Amino acid sequence: MIYHYGFIEILYIRIDAFSKCMHITFLRHSIHNRGSDLISLDYSSFLLKQGHQVTYWANVVNTEFPIDPKIKFKKIPHKGILGTIFFALSSRFQTDLLYVDLIIMACLAWGQNNKKVLYFSQDYDVSYYRSWSLRILTRIAYWLCNHILHVHSIYASEHLAREINPSVRPNKNMIVKNGIDLTKFFKNNDSKFISLRQKPVVVIIFVRQDYRKGLDIARKALITLGQMTSSQNWELWAIGNESFIEKKLNGVKISNLGFLSQEDLRDVLSAGDIYFSASRHEGFNILTMQAMACGCVPVVTQPMSMVQHNITGLVSPVENWRDLAVNLDKAINDQTLRHQLQKGSLKSAHDFDLRERCKELESSLLRLSQLPEDLLAVPAVNS
């Protein structure tokens, strides 16, 4: 399970006392096609446009996401995931804040950088693992950071903040919800993927192997759905890691589209009708917001907190594949309900504006960077 350290994101910030210009450096093992990769690139691009400097350390860059050419990329000098961990653990960064998005990394980075460490929570890290030993280790890391080290934290949603640290009442500076670029994600009625439709209703699913994403639950729900409604009424399009899903499921053909550019993703979502997710846990899921902005009705589980049941989508309890199947059946066969939910979904997409989220993040970082020097100053190495 060590590969989960591919989510490592460390950001160090140097503030010019006169201009308040931040120098921000992300340290990640890899940049792939995950929501955490996209949001870090979006934040980087915004901060650059605001006049801040951005440097990005990575071992592997393999993504369909657009990367701002002004971002200064550097290769981590040690190979592999362990090399990334060692680099983060052994370095004293020339910075005011050290931004990490794994709680275990917050603990490890504390030794060299202490109160400069800032933990940005994209999800509850315990949910990443099936192994009880790793889950217990992660819970210990949270306890240390929350109660002993008192690490500065920013959370992607209110429910995430309450779950991770229930003893603290989060203020507006501690919550920075994820957002999406509404200039790139919208309902495109001229989508080139409309011609691929073969059935009345298209259900879209994102395929990823992580346990928390609930692909095993989704399979059960889809099999149950096949017993409830005719396969002539719907078809399934899979995006993401196509090697983790069958070519056919209970007689329903699956169109595997793989990873897509943002333009193609928008057009696929615009050509579909329903976005389906059986996730066990989420922070504030980006792909669900993108699907809603493109006109898909979300049929999801409760961790998708941006979806309102019977208003903007249909929501089921976690791991309840029978209820998910029932909701899918409703969304497929009740055209009036589907159109009503689509209207609500499209309307709510305006609340997901990335520009507002980026401004909130910048404000929170500037506030934290202006804490007294005795809390933040640590001798550092050059970046």
TORRO-718288 format. One record per residue (C-alpha): x, y, z; residue in three letters; residue number from 1. Coordinates in Angstrom, 1 decimal, padded with zeros to 4 digits. Layout:
N
+--------+--------+--------+------+-----+
!      X !      Y !      Z ! type ! seq !
+--------+--------+--------+------+-----+
!      X !      Y !      Z !  Ala ! NUM !
...
+--------+--------+--------+------+-----+
END
This chain:
383
+--------+--------+--------+------+-----+
!      X !      Y !      Z ! type ! seq !
+--------+--------+--------+------+-----+
!  000.0 !  000.0 !  000.0 !  Met !   1 !
!  003.0 !  002.3 !  000.0 !  Ile !   2 !
!  002.0 !  003.6 ! -003.4 !  Tyr !   3 !
! -000.5 !  005.9 ! -001.7 !  His !   4 !
!  002.4 !  008.2 ! -000.9 !  Tyr !   5 !
!  002.0 !  009.1 ! -004.6 !  Gly !   6 !
! -000.5 !  011.6 ! -003.1 !  Phe !   7 !
!  002.3 !  013.4 ! -001.3 !  Ile !   8 !
!  002.0 !  017.1 ! -001.9 !  Glu !   9 !
!  004.3 !  019.5 ! -000.1 !  Ile !  10 !
!  004.2 !  023.2 ! -000.5 !  Leu !  11 !
!  006.7 !  025.6 !  000.9 !  Tyr !  12 !
!  006.2 !  029.3 !  001.0 !  Ile !  13 !
!  008.5 !  032.2 !  001.4 !  Arg !  14 !
!  007.0 !  035.6 !  002.0 !  Ile !  15 !
!  008.6 !  038.8 !  001.0 !  Asp !  16 !
!  008.0 !  041.1 !  003.9 !  Ala !  17 !
!  007.5 !  044.1 !  001.7 !  Phe !  18 !
!  005.5 !  042.8 ! -001.3 !  Ser !  19 !
!  003.8 !  039.8 !  000.4 !  Lys !  20 !
!  004.9 !  037.7 ! -002.7 !  Cys !  21 !
!  004.8 !  034.0 ! -001.9 !  Met !  22 !
!  007.3 !  031.5 ! -003.2 !  His !  23 !
!  005.4 !  028.2 ! -003.4 !  Ile !  24 !
!  007.0 !  024.9 ! -004.0 !  Thr !  25 !
!  005.0 !  021.7 ! -004.4 !  Phe !  26 !
!  006.7 !  018.4 ! -003.7 !  Leu !  27 !
!  004.9 !  015.3 ! -005.0 !  Arg !  28 !
!  006.0 !  011.9 ! -005.9 !  His !  29 !
!  003.9 !  012.0 ! -009.1 !  Ser !  30 !
!  001.4 !  013.9 ! -011.1 !  Ile !  31 !
! -001.2 !  011.6 ! -012.7 !  His !  32 !
! -005.0 !  012.1 ! -013.3 !  Asn !  33 !
! -006.3 !  012.3 ! -009.7 !  Arg !  34 !
! -008.3 !  015.1 ! -008.3 !  Gly !  35 !
! -005.5 !  016.0 ! -005.9 !  Ser !  36 !
! -003.2 !  016.4 ! -008.9 !  Asp !  37 !
! -005.6 !  018.6 ! -010.7 !  Leu !  38 !
! -006.4 !  020.9 ! -007.8 !  Ile !  39 !
! -002.7 !  021.4 ! -007.1 !  Ser !  40 !
! -002.1 !  022.4 ! -010.7 !  Leu !  41 !
! -005.1 !  024.7 ! -010.7 !  Asp !  42 !
! -003.9 !  026.4 ! -007.5 !  Tyr !  43 !
! -000.4 !  026.7 ! -008.9 !  Ser !  44 !
! -001.6 !  028.4 ! -012.0 !  Ser !  45 !
! -003.8 !  030.8 ! -010.1 !  Phe !  46 !
! -001.0 !  031.8 ! -007.7 !  Leu !  47 !
!  001.3 !  032.4 ! -010.6 !  Leu !  48 !
! -001.2 !  034.8 ! -012.1 !  Lys !  49 !
! -001.4 !  036.6 ! -008.8 !  Gln !  50 !
!  002.3 !  037.3 ! -009.0 !  Gly !  51 !
!  003.6 !  034.5 ! -006.7 !  His !  52 !
!  006.4 !  032.2 ! -007.7 !  Gln !  53 !
!  005.7 !  028.4 ! -008.0 !  Val !  54 !
!  008.2 !  025.5 ! -008.1 !  Thr !  55 !
!  007.1 !  021.9 ! -008.5 !  Tyr !  56 !
!  009.2 !  018.9 ! -007.5 !  Trp !  57 !
!  008.1 !  015.5 ! -008.8 !  Ala !  58 !
!  009.5 !  012.1 ! -009.7 !  Asn !  59 !
!  006.9 !  011.2 ! -012.3 !  Val !  60 !
!  004.7 !  013.4 ! -014.5 !  Val !  61 !
!  002.2 !  011.4 ! -016.5 !  Asn !  62 !
! -001.1 !  013.3 ! -016.8 !  Thr !  63 !
! -003.8 !  014.5 ! -019.1 !  Glu !  64 !
! -004.2 !  017.7 ! -017.1 !  Phe !  65 !
! -002.9 !  020.9 ! -018.6 !  Pro !  66 !
!  000.2 !  022.3 ! -016.9 !  Ile !  67 !
!  001.0 !  026.0 ! -016.8 !  Asp !  68 !
!  004.3 !  026.3 ! -018.6 !  Pro !  69 !
!  005.3 !  029.0 ! -016.1 !  Lys !  70 !
!  005.5 !  026.5 ! -013.3 !  Ile !  71 !
!  009.1 !  025.6 ! -012.6 !  Lys !  72 !
!  009.4 !  021.8 ! -012.5 !  Phe !  73 !
!  012.3 !  020.1 ! -010.8 !  Lys !  74 !
!  013.2 !  016.4 ! -010.6 !  Lys !  75 !
!  013.4 !  014.9 ! -007.1 !  Ile !  76 !
!  017.1 !  013.8 ! -006.7 !  Pro !  77 !
!  016.2 !  010.4 ! -005.2 !  His !  78 !
!  014.4 !  007.6 ! -007.1 !  Lys !  79 !
!  011.1 !  006.1 ! -006.3 !  Gly !  80 !
!  008.5 !  006.7 ! -003.6 !  Ile !  81 !
!  011.0 !  006.1 ! -000.8 !  Leu !  82 !
!  013.2 !  008.7 ! -002.4 !  Gly !  83 !
!  010.4 !  011.2 ! -002.3 !  Thr !  84 !
!  009.7 !  010.4 !  001.3 !  Ile !  85 !
!  013.4 !  010.7 !  002.2 !  Phe !  86 !
!  013.7 !  014.0 !  000.4 !  Phe !  87 !
!  010.7 !  015.4 !  002.3 !  Ala !  88 !
!  011.9 !  014.0 !  005.6 !  Leu !  89 !
!  015.5 !  015.1 !  005.4 !  Ser !  90 !
!  015.1 !  018.6 !  004.0 !  Ser !  91 !
!  014.8 !  021.9 !  005.8 !  Arg !  92 !
!  013.0 !  024.1 !  003.3 !  Phe !  93 !
!  013.7 !  027.8 !  002.8 !  Gln !  94 !
!  010.1 !  028.7 !  003.6 !  Thr !  95 !
!  007.5 !  030.0 !  005.9 !  Asp !  96 !
!  005.0 !  027.2 !  005.5 !  Leu !  97 !
!  005.5 !  023.6 !  004.5 !  Leu !  98 !
!  002.3 !  022.3 !  002.9 !  Tyr !  99 !
!  001.6 !  018.6 !  002.9 !  Val ! 100 !
! -001.6 !  016.6 !  002.0 !  Asp ! 101 !
! -000.9 !  013.4 !  003.9 !  Leu ! 102 !
! -001.1 !  013.4 !  007.6 !  Ile ! 103 !
!  001.8 !  010.9 !  008.0 !  Ile ! 104 !
!  003.9 !  013.3 !  006.0 !  Met ! 105 !
!  002.9 !  016.1 !  008.3 !  Ala ! 106 !
!  004.3 !  014.1 !  011.2 !  Cys ! 107 !
!  007.5 !  013.2 !  009.3 !  Leu ! 108 !
!  008.1 !  016.8 !  008.1 !  Ala ! 109 !
!  007.6 !  018.2 !  011.6 !  Trp ! 110 !
!  011.1 !  017.0 !  012.7 !  Gly ! 111 !
!  012.9 !  019.4 !  010.3 !  Gln ! 112 !
!  010.3 !  022.1 !  009.9 !  Asn ! 113 !
!  008.1 !  022.0 !  013.0 !  Asn ! 114 !
!  005.6 !  024.8 !  013.1 !  Lys ! 115 !
!  006.1 !  025.7 !  009.4 !  Lys ! 116 !
!  004.1 !  022.5 !  008.5 !  Val ! 117 !
!  000.7 !  023.1 !  007.0 !  Leu ! 118 !
! -001.6 !  020.1 !  006.4 !  Tyr ! 119 !
! -004.1 !  020.4 !  003.5 !  Phe ! 120 !
! -006.6 !  017.7 !  003.9 !  Ser ! 121 !
! -008.2 !  016.5 !  000.6 !  Gln ! 122 !
! -009.7 !  013.5 !  002.4 !  Asp ! 123 !
! -009.6 !  011.5 !  005.6 !  Tyr ! 124 !
! -006.4 !  009.5 !  005.1 !  Asp ! 125 !
! -007.6 !  006.5 !  007.1 !  Val ! 126 !
! -010.0 !  005.8 !  004.3 !  Ser ! 127 !
! -007.2 !  005.2 !  001.8 !  Tyr ! 128 !
! -006.3 !  001.8 !  003.4 !  Tyr ! 129 !
! -007.9 ! -001.6 !  003.9 !  Arg ! 130 !
! -005.1 ! -002.8 !  006.2 !  Ser ! 131 !
! -005.9 ! -002.4 !  009.8 !  Trp ! 132 !
! -002.3 ! -001.7 !  010.7 !  Ser ! 133 !
! -002.1 !  001.2 !  008.3 !  Leu ! 134 !
! -005.4 !  002.5 !  009.4 !  Arg ! 135 !
! -004.3 !  002.5 !  013.1 !  Ile ! 136 !
! -001.0 !  004.1 !  012.1 !  Leu ! 137 !
! -002.8 !  006.8 !  010.3 !  Thr ! 138 !
! -005.2 !  007.4 !  013.2 !  Arg ! 139 !
! -002.1 !  007.8 !  015.5 !  Ile ! 140 !
! -000.7 !  010.3 !  013.1 !  Ala ! 141 !
! -003.9 !  012.4 !  013.3 !  Tyr ! 142 !
! -003.8 !  012.2 !  017.0 !  Trp ! 143 !
! -000.2 !  013.5 !  017.2 !  Leu ! 144 !
! -000.8 !  016.3 !  014.7 !  Cys ! 145 !
! -004.1 !  017.4 !  016.3 !  Asn ! 146 !
! -003.3 !  017.1 !  020.0 !  His ! 147 !
!  000.5 !  017.1 !  020.4 !  Ile ! 148 !
!  002.1 !  018.9 !  017.4 !  Leu ! 149 !
! -000.9 !  021.2 !  016.8 !  His ! 150 !
! -000.2 !  021.3 !  013.0 !  Val ! 151 !
! -001.9 !  024.1 !  011.1 !  His ! 152 !
! -004.6 !  022.6 !  008.9 !  Ser ! 153 !
! -006.9 !  023.5 !  006.0 !  Ile ! 154 !
! -009.7 !  021.2 !  005.0 !  Tyr ! 155 !
! -011.5 !  020.6 !  001.7 !  Ala ! 156 !
! -015.0 !  020.6 !  003.3 !  Ser ! 157 !
! -016.7 !  021.2 !  006.6 !  Glu ! 158 !
! -017.7 !  017.6 !  007.1 !  His ! 159 !
! -014.0 !  016.6 !  006.6 !  Leu ! 160 !
! -012.9 !  019.0 !  009.3 !  Ala ! 161 !
! -015.4 !  017.7 !  011.8 !  Arg ! 162 !
! -014.4 !  014.1 !  011.1 !  Glu ! 163 !
! -010.7 !  014.7 !  011.3 !  Ile ! 164 !
! -010.6 !  017.0 !  014.3 !  Asn ! 165 !
! -014.0 !  017.1 !  016.1 !  Pro ! 166 !
! -012.6 !  019.0 !  019.1 !  Ser ! 167 !
! -012.0 !  022.1 !  016.9 !  Val ! 168 !
! -014.7 !  024.3 !  015.5 !  Arg ! 169 !
! -013.4 !  025.2 !  012.0 !  Pro ! 170 !
! -013.4 !  028.9 !  010.9 !  Asn ! 171 !
! -013.6 !  030.2 !  007.4 !  Lys ! 172 !
! -009.9 !  030.3 !  007.0 !  Asn ! 173 !
! -009.6 !  026.5 !  007.7 !  Met ! 174 !
! -012.1 !  025.5 !  005.0 !  Ile ! 175 !
! -011.2 !  025.8 !  001.3 !  Val ! 176 !
! -013.5 !  023.6 ! -000.7 !  Lys ! 177 !
! -012.4 !  022.2 ! -004.0 !  Asn ! 178 !
! -013.7 !  023.9 ! -007.2 !  Gly ! 179 !
! -013.8 !  023.4 ! -010.9 !  Ile ! 180 !
! -013.1 !  025.7 ! -013.9 !  Asp ! 181 !
! -016.5 !  026.6 ! -015.2 !  Leu ! 182 !
! -015.0 !  028.0 ! -018.3 !  Thr ! 183 !
! -013.8 !  024.5 ! -019.2 !  Lys ! 184 !
! -016.7 !  022.4 ! -017.7 !  Phe ! 185 !
! -020.2 !  023.2 ! -018.9 !  Phe ! 186 !
! -023.0 !  021.4 ! -020.9 !  Lys ! 187 !
! -021.7 !  021.2 ! -024.5 !  Asn ! 188 !
! -024.6 !  020.3 ! -026.7 !  Asn ! 189 !
! -022.3 !  019.9 ! -029.7 !  Asp ! 190 !
! -020.2 !  017.1 ! -028.0 !  Ser ! 191 !
! -018.5 !  014.9 ! -030.5 !  Lys ! 192 !
! -019.3 !  011.9 ! -028.3 !  Phe ! 193 !
! -023.1 !  012.2 ! -028.8 !  Ile ! 194 !
! -022.6 !  010.0 ! -031.9 !  Ser ! 195 !
! -021.4 !  007.1 ! -029.7 !  Leu ! 196 !
! -024.7 !  006.8 ! -027.9 !  Arg ! 197 !
! -026.5 !  003.5 ! -028.7 !  Gln ! 198 !
! -029.1 !  003.3 ! -026.0 !  Lys ! 199 !
! -031.7 !  005.9 ! -024.6 !  Pro ! 200 !
! -029.7 !  006.5 ! -021.4 !  Val ! 201 !
! -025.9 !  006.7 ! -020.8 !  Val ! 202 !
! -024.5 !  006.0 ! -017.4 !  Val ! 203 !
! -020.9 !  007.1 ! -016.8 !  Ile ! 204 !
! -018.6 !  005.6 ! -014.1 !  Ile ! 205 !
! -015.1 !  006.6 ! -013.1 !  Phe ! 206 !
! -012.9 !  003.5 ! -012.6 !  Val ! 207 !
! -010.1 !  003.6 ! -010.1 !  Arg ! 208 !
! -008.6 !  000.7 ! -008.0 !  Gln ! 209 !
! -008.5 !  002.5 ! -004.7 !  Asp ! 210 !
! -010.6 !  000.7 ! -002.0 !  Tyr ! 211 !
! -012.3 !  003.9 ! -001.0 !  Arg ! 212 !
! -013.6 !  004.5 ! -004.5 !  Lys ! 213 !
! -015.9 !  001.5 ! -004.1 !  Gly ! 214 !
! -015.6 ! -000.1 ! -007.5 !  Leu ! 215 !
! -016.5 ! -003.5 ! -005.8 !  Asp ! 216 !
! -019.8 ! -001.9 ! -004.5 !  Ile ! 217 !
! -020.5 ! -000.3 ! -007.9 !  Ala ! 218 !
! -020.2 ! -003.8 ! -009.6 !  Arg ! 219 !
! -022.7 ! -005.2 ! -007.2 !  Lys ! 220 !
! -025.1 ! -002.3 ! -007.8 !  Ala ! 221 !
! -024.8 ! -002.6 ! -011.6 !  Leu ! 222 !
! -025.4 ! -006.4 ! -011.5 !  Ile ! 223 !
! -028.5 ! -005.8 ! -009.3 !  Thr ! 224 !
! -029.6 ! -003.1 ! -011.7 !  Leu ! 225 !
! -029.4 ! -005.6 ! -014.6 !  Gly ! 226 !
! -031.9 ! -007.7 ! -012.8 !  Gln ! 227 !
! -034.3 ! -004.8 ! -012.3 !  Met ! 228 !
! -034.3 ! -003.1 ! -015.7 !  Thr ! 229 !
! -033.8 ! -004.1 ! -019.4 !  Ser ! 230 !
! -030.3 ! -003.6 ! -020.8 !  Ser ! 231 !
! -032.1 ! -002.1 ! -023.8 !  Gln ! 232 !
! -032.7 !  001.0 ! -021.8 !  Asn ! 233 !
! -029.2 !  002.0 ! -020.9 !  Trp ! 234 !
! -025.5 !  001.6 ! -021.6 !  Glu ! 235 !
! -022.4 !  002.1 ! -019.5 !  Leu ! 236 !
! -019.4 !  004.3 ! -020.3 !  Trp ! 237 !
! -016.3 !  003.8 ! -018.1 !  Ala ! 238 !
! -013.6 !  006.5 ! -017.8 !  Ile ! 239 !
! -010.3 !  006.2 ! -016.0 !  Gly ! 240 !
! -008.3 !  003.0 ! -015.5 !  Asn ! 241 !
! -010.0 !  000.7 ! -018.0 !  Glu ! 242 !
! -008.0 ! -002.3 ! -016.9 !  Ser ! 243 !
! -010.0 ! -002.6 ! -013.7 !  Phe ! 244 !
! -013.4 ! -003.2 ! -015.3 !  Ile ! 245 !
! -014.9 ! -005.8 ! -017.6 !  Glu ! 246 !
! -015.9 ! -005.4 ! -021.2 !  Lys ! 247 !
! -019.4 ! -006.6 ! -020.3 !  Lys ! 248 !
! -021.3 ! -006.7 ! -017.1 !  Leu ! 249 !
! -024.5 ! -008.8 ! -016.7 !  Asn ! 250 !
! -025.1 ! -008.5 ! -020.5 !  Gly ! 251 !
! -024.5 ! -004.8 ! -020.6 !  Val ! 252 !
! -021.8 ! -003.6 ! -022.9 !  Lys ! 253 !
! -019.2 ! -001.3 ! -021.4 !  Ile ! 254 !
! -017.5 !  001.3 ! -023.5 !  Ser ! 255 !
! -014.0 !  001.9 ! -022.0 !  Asn ! 256 !
! -012.9 !  005.4 ! -022.8 !  Leu ! 257 !
! -009.8 !  005.5 ! -020.6 !  Gly ! 258 !
! -008.2 !  008.7 ! -019.3 !  Phe ! 259 !
! -009.3 !  011.8 ! -021.2 !  Leu ! 260 !
! -008.1 !  015.3 ! -021.8 !  Ser ! 261 !
! -010.2 !  017.9 ! -020.0 !  Gln ! 262 !
! -011.9 !  018.9 ! -023.3 !  Glu ! 263 !
! -012.8 !  015.3 ! -024.0 !  Asp ! 264 !
! -013.9 !  014.7 ! -020.5 !  Leu ! 265 !
! -016.2 !  017.6 ! -020.7 !  Arg ! 266 !
! -017.7 !  016.3 ! -024.0 !  Asp ! 267 !
! -018.1 !  012.8 ! -022.6 !  Val ! 268 !
! -019.9 !  014.1 ! -019.5 !  Leu ! 269 !
! -022.0 !  016.3 ! -021.8 !  Ser ! 270 !
! -023.0 !  013.4 ! -023.9 !  Ala ! 271 !
! -024.0 !  011.3 ! -020.9 !  Gly ! 272 !
! -027.1 !  011.3 ! -018.6 !  Asp ! 273 !
! -026.1 !  009.9 ! -015.3 !  Ile ! 274 !
! -022.8 !  010.0 ! -013.3 !  Tyr ! 275 !
! -022.5 !  007.0 ! -011.0 !  Phe ! 276 !
! -020.2 !  006.6 ! -008.0 !  Ser ! 277 !
! -020.3 !  004.2 ! -005.1 !  Ala ! 278 !
! -017.4 !  005.8 ! -003.1 !  Ser ! 279 !
! -016.8 !  004.9 !  000.5 !  Arg ! 280 !
! -015.3 !  008.2 !  001.4 !  His ! 281 !
! -014.5 !  011.5 ! -000.2 !  Glu ! 282 !
! -013.3 !  015.0 !  000.8 !  Gly ! 283 !
! -015.0 !  017.2 ! -001.9 !  Phe ! 284 !
! -014.9 !  015.2 ! -005.1 !  Asn ! 285 !
! -013.9 !  017.1 ! -008.2 !  Ile ! 286 !
! -015.2 !  014.7 ! -010.9 !  Leu ! 287 !
! -018.7 !  014.8 ! -009.4 !  Thr ! 288 !
! -018.8 !  018.6 ! -009.6 !  Met ! 289 !
! -017.5 !  018.4 ! -013.2 !  Gln ! 290 !
! -020.2 !  015.9 ! -014.1 !  Ala ! 291 !
! -022.9 !  018.1 ! -012.6 !  Met ! 292 !
! -021.7 !  021.2 ! -014.4 !  Ala ! 293 !
! -021.9 !  019.2 ! -017.7 !  Cys ! 294 !
! -025.5 !  018.1 ! -017.1 !  Gly ! 295 !
! -025.1 !  014.6 ! -015.7 !  Cys ! 296 !
! -027.4 !  013.6 ! -012.9 !  Val ! 297 !
! -025.3 !  012.2 ! -010.0 !  Pro ! 298 !
! -026.3 !  008.9 ! -008.5 !  Val ! 299 !
! -023.8 !  008.6 ! -005.6 !  Val ! 300 !
! -023.2 !  007.7 ! -002.0 !  Thr ! 301 !
! -023.4 !  010.0 !  001.0 !  Gln ! 302 !
! -019.7 !  011.1 !  001.0 !  Pro ! 303 !
! -020.5 !  013.2 ! -002.1 !  Met ! 304 !
! -021.7 !  016.1 !  000.2 !  Ser ! 305 !
! -022.2 !  018.5 ! -002.7 !  Met ! 306 !
! -025.2 !  016.4 ! -004.0 !  Val ! 307 !
! -028.6 !  017.1 ! -002.4 !  Gln ! 308 !
! -030.9 !  014.1 ! -002.5 !  His ! 309 !
! -033.9 !  014.5 ! -004.8 !  Asn ! 310 !
! -032.8 !  018.1 ! -005.6 !  Ile ! 311 !
! -029.5 !  017.8 ! -007.5 !  Thr ! 312 !
! -029.1 !  014.0 ! -007.6 !  Gly ! 313 !
! -029.9 !  010.7 ! -005.8 !  Leu ! 314 !
! -027.9 !  009.7 ! -002.8 !  Val ! 315 !
! -027.5 !  006.3 ! -001.1 !  Ser ! 316 !
! -025.9 !  005.1 !  002.2 !  Pro ! 317 !
! -022.3 !  003.9 !  001.9 !  Val ! 318 !
! -021.9 !  000.2 !  000.8 !  Glu ! 319 !
! -025.7 ! -000.1 !  000.1 !  Asn ! 320 !
! -025.5 ! -001.4 ! -003.4 !  Trp ! 321 !
! -029.2 ! -002.4 ! -003.4 !  Arg ! 322 !
! -030.2 !  001.2 ! -002.7 !  Asp ! 323 !
! -027.8 !  002.4 ! -005.4 !  Leu ! 324 !
! -029.4 !  000.0 ! -007.9 !  Ala ! 325 !
! -032.8 !  001.4 ! -007.0 !  Val ! 326 !
! -031.7 !  005.0 ! -007.5 !  Asn ! 327 !
! -030.1 !  004.1 ! -010.8 !  Leu ! 328 !
! -033.3 !  002.4 ! -011.9 !  Asp ! 329 !
! -035.3 !  005.6 ! -011.0 !  Lys ! 330 !
! -032.8 !  007.8 ! -012.8 !  Ala ! 331 !
! -032.8 !  005.6 ! -015.9 !  Ile ! 332 !
! -036.6 !  005.0 ! -016.2 !  Asn ! 333 !
! -038.1 !  008.2 ! -014.9 !  Asp ! 334 !
! -037.4 !  010.8 ! -017.5 !  Gln ! 335 !
! -039.3 !  013.5 ! -015.7 !  Thr ! 336 !
! -037.3 !  013.0 ! -012.5 !  Leu ! 337 !
! -034.0 !  012.8 ! -014.5 !  Arg ! 338 !
! -034.7 !  016.2 ! -016.2 !  His ! 339 !
! -035.7 !  017.8 ! -012.9 !  Gln ! 340 !
! -032.5 !  016.6 ! -011.2 !  Leu ! 341 !
! -030.5 !  017.7 ! -014.2 !  Gln ! 342 !
! -031.8 !  021.3 ! -013.8 !  Lys ! 343 !
! -031.0 !  021.3 ! -010.2 !  Gly ! 344 !
! -027.5 !  019.9 ! -010.8 !  Ser ! 345 !
! -026.7 !  022.5 ! -013.5 !  Leu ! 346 !
! -027.9 !  025.3 ! -011.3 !  Lys ! 347 !
! -025.8 !  024.2 ! -008.3 !  Ser ! 348 !
! -022.6 !  024.1 ! -010.5 !  Ala ! 349 !
! -022.2 !  027.8 ! -010.1 !  His ! 350 !
! -021.4 !  027.2 ! -006.4 !  Asp ! 351 !
! -018.3 !  025.3 ! -007.5 !  Phe ! 352 !
! -016.4 !  028.2 ! -009.2 !  Asp ! 353 !
! -012.7 !  027.5 ! -009.0 !  Leu ! 354 !
! -011.7 !  031.2 ! -009.0 !  Arg ! 355 !
! -013.5 !  031.8 ! -005.7 !  Glu ! 356 !
! -011.8 !  028.7 ! -004.2 !  Arg ! 357 !
! -008.4 !  029.9 ! -005.3 !  Cys ! 358 !
! -008.9 !  033.3 ! -003.7 !  Lys ! 359 !
! -009.9 !  031.6 ! -000.5 !  Glu ! 360 !
! -006.8 !  029.5 ! -000.5 !  Leu ! 361 !
! -004.5 !  032.5 ! -001.2 !  Glu ! 362 !
! -006.2 !  034.4 !  001.7 !  Ser ! 363 !
! -005.7 !  031.5 !  004.1 !  Ser ! 364 !
! -002.0 !  031.0 !  003.1 !  Leu ! 365 !
! -001.3 !  034.8 !  003.4 !  Leu ! 366 !
! -002.9 !  034.7 !  006.9 !  Arg ! 367 !
! -000.9 !  031.7 !  008.0 !  Leu ! 368 !
!  002.3 !  033.2 !  006.6 !  Ser ! 369 !
!  002.0 !  036.3 !  008.7 !  Gln ! 370 !
!  002.1 !  034.4 !  012.0 !  Leu ! 371 !
!  004.9 !  035.6 !  014.4 !  Pro ! 372 !
!  008.3 !  034.6 !  013.2 !  Glu ! 373 !
!  009.1 !  032.6 !  016.4 !  Asp ! 374 !
!  006.4 !  030.2 !  015.3 !  Leu ! 375 !
!  007.6 !  029.7 !  011.8 !  Leu ! 376 !
!  011.3 !  030.5 !  011.4 !  Ala ! 377 !
!  013.6 !  027.5 !  010.9 !  Val ! 378 !
!  017.1 !  027.5 !  009.3 !  Pro ! 379 !
!  016.5 !  026.2 !  005.8 !  Ala ! 380 !
!  018.1 !  024.9 !  002.6 !  Val ! 381 !
!  017.7 !  026.7 ! -000.7 !  Asn ! 382 !
!  015.0 !  025.4 ! -003.1 !  Ser ! 383 !
+--------+--------+--------+------+-----+
END
